[in-house]
Amino acid sequence: MRDPVSLHALSHDRQRAPWLSIVIPFCNEEDNVYPLYEQIVAALDGLGRSYEVVAVDDGSRDRTLTVLEAIVKDDTRWKVVVLRRNFGQTAAMSAGFDHATGDVIVTLDGDLQNDPADIPRLLELINDYDIVSGWRADRKDPFLSRRLPSMLANWLISVTTGIRLHDYGCTLKAYRRVVVENLRLYGELHRFIPAIASWMGIAIAEVKTNHRPRQFGRSKYSIVRTVRVLLDLIAVKFLLRFSTSPIQIFGGLGLAVGAAGGGLLLYLAGLKLLLGQPIGGRPLLLLAILLLILGVQLVGMGLLGEMVARVYHETQRKPIYMVQRIIHEAKIEGNDGERNP
């Protein structure tokens, strides 16, 4: 939970907040930081809108933080949130959201594959929509290892969540502040923000954006991460439909399984009582008993899930990241902050 000093500082920042905040997670991107800075300046300085850039250093082990510190000294519109270790992209994104003060928040990858020149195109639609999502229509990544899994994942996410987008994995997105203020992120859920936010009744638009091949550094994506995304998709589906009432899914399954077991037991009882057939050695008897027990267990799991859900929604105190310091306008703030899921 944030301390009173941090809350006071954020309140003061909101009073003089820019219109636009750019949130960029960085992890070992030393060669990409300054070129990205120059491209952001070129893309946004002509907009006639005030903006800030919230750069989140997610435990970089190269010179990424050194380059960011140099930029902050030269450009007061930039501030750096330094995390104590590598917490992952979702936590870094959440940290950026927490320290962004703009009415509109744009997220951007730090590897130069997203083009900052596309940001004005997203902003043109933000007055009419709550989220404007980038779509890497001509993606510059290997087909088998990156584009094909992404296409399958986008289709599956769209079908599962009911929020149809061509490119869930594109970090380049624009959000109204009200959307990110009501998000609780963990795991790999940053890519599911449009689906998670759908309970608010949001309007979403999609814009084709330029995608560029990586020039410096190494990609952090792998097949293992794709598996994690699929597992998080199951979690998102559950959270969207049953997070406030788990008994509906577990109880429903339990009643169905229990009813099947009970029906088999009635059938076997009829064979025994009416036809006099022996049923003690039948595998069907064992199956019926197992189904009945499983049904009771599922109902019990649903009741326990109800209790856990109540505790979760009433507390929500566990942080998903820890801030080491914040660098802004050549000043270093050492107050630790944290983000609750």
N, C-alpha and C positions, 0 to 999 in steps of 0.2 A: 504494500500500500504506500502511496506517495506520502512523504513527510510534509508538514505544514509549510516549510520553506519552499519546497518544490511547487506546491499548490499556489502559493502566493506569486511565485515567479511566473507560472503559467497564466494566472489571471492577469498579471501586469502585461505579459506579452500579448494577450488577446486584445487589450485596449489599444495597442498600436500595431495590430496584426496586418500583414500584407493580404492582398486578395488571393494570391496563389502560393501554394507550397509545393515544392518538388521533393519527393522522398526517394532517396537512392540508397539501397543497401550495397556495401562494398565488402568484398573479402578477397584479399590478395589480387588487387587490380592496379598495382602501382603504375603500370604503363598506360592505363586507360583513363586515369583520373583527370589529368590536366587537359588532354584532348576533349574529354567530355565537358569539362568546365567551359572551354572555349566555344564549343558547339551550343551549349545552353545559353551562354551570353549572346551569341549570334541569333539564336532563335527567339529569345524572349525580350531582349532590350528594346526592340522596336514595337512591342505590343502596346505600350502605354499603360501597362498595369504593374502595380507593385508586386514583387514576388520574393520568396526566400527559397533556399535550398537546404534541406535537412539531410545531410550525409550520415549514414550509420555505418561505422566501422565494426564489422562483425568478427572481431578477433583476428584481424589480418596479421600475418607474420612477416610480410615484406615491408616495403616503404610506403604502403598506401596511406597510413596515418600521417607520415611525415609530409607527403604531398598535400593532403587535406589541410593540415595545419598551416602550410604556406599559403594556400588559397584563402583561408579564413583571415589571415593577416592582411591580405590585399583586397578582399571583397567582403564587406560586413553583411552582405545578404546571405552568406553561407554560414552554417553552424554544423558542428560535428558532434554526433552522439557516439561515444566510445563505449562499446560493450566490454565486459570483463573477459569474456572468452567468446568462442564461436558458438552461438546459440541456434544458428540456422536462419534461412531466409524469412520464414514466417515471423519469428521473434524479432528479427531486425526490421521487418516491415512494420510490425506492431509498435516497436520503439519509435520509428519515424512518425507514425500516425500520432502517437502520444505527444511528441514534441513539435508537431506542425501546428501552426497558428492560423493558416489561411482559410478562407471560406471554401475554396476549391483545392483539392489535393490531387496531384498527379504522381503516379509511381513510375519509376524508370529503372531499368537494369544498369549496372555500372560497368558493363563489358563492351560498350559501344555498339552492340548489335541493334538496340533500339535507336531510332534517329530522333534527336530532340527537335528537329525541324518539323516533326509531325505533331508536336504538342499544340500549336495554335489550331490545328484542324480539329483536335478533340475539344478544345475550349469553345469552338464555334457552336457546339451542340449542348454544352453543359447547362445552359439556361433552360433547355427543354427536357433534359433527362437527368436522372440521378447518378447514373454511371455511363460513361462513354468508354468502350473497350476497343483497344487496338486489335487489328486482325492482320497477322503476317501472311498475306495472301501469297507472296512469292518468297517463301522462307529459304534462307541460305544455310541450311544445315544438312548433314548426311541423311539420305532418305530412310535407310533401314534402321539405323540406330536412334534417330531423332524424329523425323517427320512422320513415319508410319506409326510408331507408338503414340505420337501426339494426335494424329488423326483419329485413331481408334479410341483414345482417351477422351477426346472432345466429343465424339459421337456418344460414347457411353455416359459421360457426365450430363450431356444435354438430355438424353433419354431418361436418365435416372432422376435428375432434379427438375426437369420441365423447363429449365432456363436454357434456351437454345442459342449457343454462340459457336462461331467457327473456330475460335482460338482462345480457350480458357487460359492457356499457358503464357500468353503474351503479358508481360509485366506492365507495358505501357497502357495505363488506364487513367481516366480522370474520374474523381468522385466528388460529390457534394459532401461538405463536412458532416452533415447529419447522418450520412451513411456510415462513415468510419467511426464516428463517436459511439455508435451502438454495436460495434463488432467486438467479439471475443475470439481471438485467434490462437491456435496451437497446432502442433504437428506440421503438416504440409498444407494447411488450410488457406494460405494466402491466394492460391490459384482458384479457390472456390468462393471467393468473396461475393461475386454476383449471385451465386446460388444461396449462400448463407444469408445475404441481405434481402432475399426475395420475400421473407416473411413481413418485411416492412411495406410491401406493395410498391416496389420501386419500378421506375421506367429505365430501360437499358437500350443504348444504341451501340452499333458497331461500325468502326471506321477502318478502311484498309490503310495500313501503314507500311513504311519502308523497313525492310529487314536486311541487315548487313552481316557478312561473315565475320567471325571473330578474328581479330588481327593479333592481339597480344594476350598472353595468359592462357590458362587452361580452363575448359568447361568443368563445372561442378556437377553436371548431370550424368546419370548412369541408368542402366536397366534396373538396378536395385531401387533407385529413386522412383522409377515408374511403378514398381510393385507397391511402394509406400503410398503413392498417390491413389492407387486402386483401393488399398485398405482404407485410406482416409475418405474415399468416396462412399464406402459403406457406412462410415461414421457420419458423414454429412447427411446421407439419406435418412439414417436413424434420427439424427438431431432435428432435421427439418420436420419429420412426421411424428416422432414419438418421444422427443426429449422431455416434454412436460408430462407425459403419461405413458411410461414404459409398459404398464400393465396391459395396454391395448394390444401390443404385439406379442409379448411373452404369454399373457393370459389367454389371448386368442389361440395361439399355437398350443398352449397347454390344454385348453378345452377340446381342441380338435383331436390332439393325440390321445387324450384321456378318453374321449368319446369312441375313438377307434378301438382302444383297448377294451373298453366296456362292452362294445358291440361284439367283439370276438369272444369275450367271456360269456355273454348271453347265448351266443351261437353254440359254444361248447357245452354250456349248461343244458341247452335244449337237446343236444346229442346224448348227453348223459342221462337226463331225467326222462325224456320222451322215447328215445330209441334204445336206451340201455347200452350205448357204445362206450368203451373205455376211452378216457381222454388224458389219463395221467402221463402217458409217454409221448404225447403229441407235441412237436415243436411249436405248434400254434398256441398252446397254452402258455408256454414260456414267453412267446412274443406278446400275447395279450397282457400278461402281468407286467412285462417291461414297459409296454406302451402306457399302461395305467400309472405306473410309478413315474415315468418320464413326464406325463401330463401334470401330475401333482408337483413335480420339481419345477416345471416351467412356470406354473402359476405362482409358486413360491418365489421364483426368480423375478417375476414381474412385480410382486409386492415389495421385494427388496429393492428393485430398481426404482419403484415409486419413492421409497424412503431416501435412496441416494440422490435422486433427482431433486427432491425437496431440499436436502442439505446443500447440494451444489448451487441451486438457484438462490438460496438464502445467504450463502457465504461468499463464494468466489474470491478467495483471498490468496491463492497460490500464484506467485509471480512466474512468468515464463522467460524473463530476462533480467539482468542486473546491469545498471549503467555504472561505469567507472568514473567518467567525468564528461562534461559538456564543454566544448570549445566554441566560443562565439564572441565576435568582435575583440579578438585577441585576449579574452578573459577566460579563465578556466573555472568552472563551477564544479566543486568536488562532491556535492551531495548525491548520494546514491539514490537512484529511483528504481521503481519496479513496476511491472505491468501485470495486472490480474487477468486471468483468462475469463 
